[in-house]
């Protein structure tokens, strides 16, 4: 989560000129906030789904290996606990993603256009 938020903060600085241009053309600050936050939401959502899927695939593969080697049935399943953990993580990350989005709208568009 820290890496995603740090990357988002860096991307906001990289795209500061384009965001300032949007603001200079008349886009309200809430549009810029929504743009940055929706980008963060897409990253967090995709990462959460990919992580859950990859974790399930690896756990299933390892459980099959253990089952073959030990003749003890080991089953890997995704339950509500895992889904709730992923949903809680994604929710916290999306709330914290508001910080870079709010900070992006605080600067002067003129200064960002000059840079």
N, C-alpha and C positions, 0 to 999 in steps of 0.2 A: 504494500500500500504506500509505503514511504517512497519507493522508487517511482511509482506511477505519479504521485503528487509532485515529486521533484522534477520528473520529466515534463509534467504538465506546466509547472512553473517556468521551466526553461523554454518550452514551446511558446508560452505566452510572450516571453521576451523576444523570441525569434520572430514571431508574427506580430510584434507590437506595431510595426509600420502599417501593415495591412489592417489591423484592428483600428488604428488611429484614422486611417483613410475611411473606413466604414463610418466611424464617428463623425468625421469631417463632412461626409456626404449626407449626414442627417440621421444615421441609425441611432436609436436611443441606447443608453447604457444597458438597459435590461436586455436588449437584443444581443449585445456583445457578451453579456453575462450568460445568457441562454446558449449562445454559440459555444462558448468555452466549456460550460457545464455539460452540454449534450455530447461534446467530444469526449470529455472525461467519462461520462456515463457509458458511452459506446466502448471505450477502452476497458473500463472496469467490468462491464457486463460480459464482454467477449472473453476477457481474461478469466472471470469466474466460471463461465461455462466450459471454457477450454481446460481449465485446471480440474474441474470436477470430472469431466470426461476422461482426461488423461489419467487422473488418479484411479478412476474405476477400471480403465483398461490395464494399467500396470498391476493393480491389486488382483484383478481377475487372472492375469498371466501368472503372477507369483503364487496365487492360491492353487492353480492347476499344477504348477511344478511341485508344490508341497504335497498335494494330493497324490500325485504319481509316485513320488519318492517315499512317502510314509504310509500309504494306503489309509490315510485318515482324511475324510472329506472335509475340506476347508472351502467355504463359499464366501465370496466377496460380493456384498450388496450395498447399494446406495439407499440409505434410509432417510427418514425425516430429520434425524439429528444432523446428518451431513448437509442436507439441503438448508436447514435452519442456520447452520454455521456459515455457509456460503452466503446466504441472504443477509445475515447480520454483518458479515465482513463487507459485502457490497454496499449495504446501507450506510455503514460508517464511512467508507471510502467516498461515497457520493456526497455525504454531508461535509466531509473535509475538503472535497473538491470545490466547494463554494469559496474557499479562502483564496486560491489563485484567481478564480473568476472575478471575485470582488476586487482584488488588488489590481487586476488588469484595467478596470474602469476608473481607477483613481488618478492616474497620471494625466498629464496634459497632452491632448492629441497633437498640438503644434510641436512640442518637444520631440515626440515620437516620430513625426513626419520629417523633422530635420535630421534625425540620427541616421 
